[in-house]
């Protein structure tokens, strides 16, 4: 049973890390605004803690063991080292593509108004 709990908590740690990557992508889109970054970090900590606690209650009936914390932390660290740059760069590429399309549309509207 401990192996299943360990694997599930690694997966939940990866999910929490992906959520952090999404928040980091949004932070870059807000041009590293201090207040937005501060709020997103607090929200991420709250959500990651909630995911951790709910996973422990679901898998282990609320019984806390140190290996669960290690597994969750391992999942987050693994995501931040290996997956974060790929995920954040994907979010930024999508944003830049959407922004270019919007600029082209706005430029087309401006030229049609001027003509």
N, C-alpha and C positions, 0 to 999 in steps of 0.2 A: 504493500500500500504506500510505503514511503517513496518508492521510485515513481509511482504515478503522481503523487503529490509534488515531488521534485520537478518532474517534467512539466506538469501543468503550471507550476509557479514560474518556471523558466519561460514558458509561452506567455504567461500574463506579464512578465517583466519585459519581454519583447514587445508586447502590445502597448505597454506603458511607455516604452522607449519610442515606438512609432508615433504615439500621441505627442511626445516631446518634440520629435522631429517636425511634426505638423505645426506645432506652436512655434518652433524656430523658423520655419518657412514663413509663417504669418508675421513673425517679428521682423524678418528681413523685408517683407513687403511693406511694413509700416515704417521702414527706414530706421530701424533700431530705436524707436521711441521708448524712452525710459519708463514712462508710466504704463504703456501697453505691455512692455516686457515684464515689468514687475507684476502686473495683474495676471498675465499668462503663466508666469512661474508659480504664483500662488494657486491658481486654478489647477495647474498640472500636479502640484504636490497633493492637493486635496483629492483629485481624481485618482492618482496613482495609489495613494493611501487607501482610498475606498475600494479600489480594485483588489488590493492586497488583502484587506480585511474580509471582503466578501468571498474571495477565493479560499481563504483559510476556513471560514465558516461553512462554505459549501463542501470542501474536500475533507476537512479534518474536524468537523463539528466544533469549530472555535478553539481547538487545542493548538496553542502556538509552540513551535519548535524552532530552534535556531537555524536548522538547515533550510527552513522555508524562507527565512529572510535572506539567506545566502543565495538561494535559487532565484528569488525575485531580483535581487541586486545583480546577479550574474546575467540574467536576461536583459536588464536595462543596460549594463555595461557592454554586453555583446552587441546590442543594437547600436549604441552610440559609437562604437569603434568601427564596425563593419558595414552597417546598413545606413547610417545617418546621412552620409554625404550623397549616396545614391538617391535616397528618398527626397532630401531637401533640394537637390539639383533638379529632380523631376518636377517638383512643385514650382520652382522658379522658372523652368522652361515653359511650363503650361501657362503661367502668369504672363510671361513675356510675349508668348504667342497671342494670347487673348488681347493683350495691350496693343500689339502691332495691328491686329485686325480692327480694333476700335479706332486707332489713329487713322488708318486708311479710310475707314468709314466716315470719320469726322472730316478728314481732308477732302473727301469726295463731296460731302455736303457743303463745305465751305466754297469749293470751286463752282458748284452748281448755283449757289446763292449769288456769288459775285458775277457770274456770267450773265 
